[in-house]
Amino acid sequence: MQVNVLATLLFAVAVVAIALVLSQQARAERMASVRPEEEVA
């Protein structure tokens, strides 16, 4: 039971992290393609 819970939590954390990275990359590429000269953080 404990091992399954830990594995599920690790898998969920990994999926969330990957989703965040992919969304950040997509947003950066979209902003760079739309307005490459205005990089205001």
SVG drawing of the C-alpha trace seen along z (x, -y; Angstrom):
<svg xmlns="http://www.w3.org/2000/svg" viewBox="-2 -46 16 48">
<polyline fill="none" stroke="black" stroke-width="0.4" points="0.0,0.0 2.7,-2.5 4.8,-1.7 1.8,-2.2 1.0,-5.5 4.5,-6.8 4.8,-5.6 1.5,-7.4 2.6,-10.6 5.9,-10.5 4.2,-9.9 1.7,-12.7 4.5,-15.1 6.5,-14.1 3.4,-14.6 2.7,-18.1 6.4,-19.1 6.5,-18.0 3.2,-19.8 4.6,-23.0 7.8,-22.8 5.9,-22.2 3.5,-25.1 6.4,-27.4 8.2,-26.4 5.0,-26.9 4.3,-30.3 7.9,-31.4 7.9,-30.3 4.5,-31.9 5.6,-35.2 8.9,-35.1 7.2,-34.5 4.5,-37.2 6.8,-40.0 10.5,-39.2 11.7,-42.7 9.7,-43.3 11.0,-41.0 9.5,-42.5 9.5,-40.0"/>
</svg>
